[in-house]
């Protein structure tokens, strides 16, 4: 399901896989964690109340919800397609 389809659901599915295009989010900044993992703090380019103002942590192709310090907390339903 695309991000647009996800946001326009009339009968929301529980835990769908939502494919996000790189044009649909902004990378706020990128950093390397202590374990060497590259993490990106991102926010969606959406005014929808479900996403507006919420930051996610992008690790590889998976978005994670974050704790108040911006650390990854839980895998979200959002992911990006990779060429791998």
Secondary structure, 3 states (H helix, E strand, C coil): CEHHHHHCCCCCCCCCCEECCHHHEEEEEEEECCCCCEEEEEEECCCCCCCCCCEEEEECCEEEEECCCCCEEEEEEEECCCCC
